[in-house]
Amino acid sequence: MDGRGVQKPPILLSINAEEVSNLKDGINFLINNEDGKKYVIYKDGDKMSACKNLCKHQGGLLIKDIEDLSNRTLRCTKHNWKLDVSTMKYLNPPDSFCHDELVIERGEDKGLSLVELNPPNPWDADPKVPETLEFEEVQVTYITHACMDLKFGDTHMVFDPWVIGPAFARGWWLLHEPPADWLERLCRADLIYISHMHPDHLSYPNLKKLAEIRPDVPIYVGDTERPVFWLLERSGVKLTNIKVVPFGVWQEVDKNLRFMILMDGIHHEMDTCIIVEYKGHKILNTVDCSRPNDGKLPKNVDLMMSDFAGGATGFPIIFSGGKFTETWKAQFVKAERKKTLISKAQLVKDLNPRIYCPFAGYFVEAHPSDKYIKDTNLKNDPHELNKLIRKKTSDVFTWTPKPGATLDLARILKDPTDSKSITEPPKGTKIFKDSWDFDIYVNAFSASLDDVIFQNPLWKEEYFTWAGFTNYNLVVRMIETDEEFNPLPGGYNYLVDFLELSFPEERPCRDHPYEEIRTRASVMRHVVKEGLLWDGLYLGFQARLQREPDIYHHQFWNHFQIMLPLTPPDWKSFLANKAEKEE
């Protein structure tokens, strides 16, 4: 072994013997005065454990839980997750993540150091010296949302083509009008990268149009636990050249161009991000990752792009009851937007790219029935984020893209003030969408309402048995509703007890947490019929939730949003058995 690519475990924090002796039993908060990063040491007699003061969920600050008298529980200030630092397991939500523990190294002087055992930065393998680029050699054109068309010499690469139709059932719609030649751009692509399975990145309506013209276009995805294209066969989209690649390995496109897909440190089972390198110049796209590559990312890249908007979740907008008043929700959304702005700006400052572009956040809850969501679920303004970045550092050039606008990498690297470095769309070009062909897509969901499956009440038992979630103390009431979330006349209203997967008429007498989930019947029946994940209900704002007590049941939602079986329920056999019994 010649040592290339080997990285020594970095020391995150060192404290001297006196500081060690001052540690108290229980929780101790420490800070590295050089970089401001925060840590926690838990002491129990002679035993100690340590971790970063960074919630595993979305990076919130951990503070003492005042309700815990044992002095071993921390509470996240962002979403109230609770961590038992004596075990490094999260208590709320139960049975969710384990926190990453740091290594404690003892010194001969009785001091100690906190060490993180990182693997080598994979992008440092086989390093290349950046070459001088010609004007127009590398061009980046924004299409919509997270879709970019990148030109590297004569090679074209496209990111995440969501250009038509809705995402997350019928909850998200495109904010921007794509350039008229979007399909031509997809069809000429030499390769397409799709970051993950969410429909604002993997859009089957878009890929269907592509497949009708060029089914063999190479499409690259990461080797995630749940396959990105798990729905491909059922979608009817005839793509023939999907390539699943391992994480952290350079994929050579030609002598000048290569890329590397990296996993998310939080949602490693589904989310990915990417580094593209051309002639030694790197482009980093973190997409939607909550903690891309577990926070280990290359610095000083030429171009970085990331999500920015916030508002991509049902929490807390679709919740009601208890603390979820309109005032509380508005204050929470405002605070979350600010936190997102600050954290994104800080990440850009830390990574110090030459150019930063906020993207993957240009969506709107445009359907008239979701006006409440649109008015309440306010999102960050990319101009505001870029203004904050420029305030934090003058070294980063920021770009807020318009559909069809093109950035010339060589020109900006040479002179950021060059007026030709960004080509804006022609004057008068439509930027924002004002029509979305609602009926075409909404009617597709409504078609499931009268499906013969739902004429037999036993579909509930069939569906939830297929889903395979049980042995969990949670009772859920499912209520089918109309567009305004009022109970649907003649619709289903039923209980599911997930402890032993039963369907009682009344809530059980034992102590149990309870959730009421109201869903638009057209969407829910479509989800049930097709065996789809529940992200359209939750992330697409097609449900309304109440829960008692106010606890996030990670195992339940994680299962129905990520872990459902890859094949749909066998409704054909279900209907056949029904017909046989009737005979």
Disulfide bonds with the S-S distance in Angstrom:
none
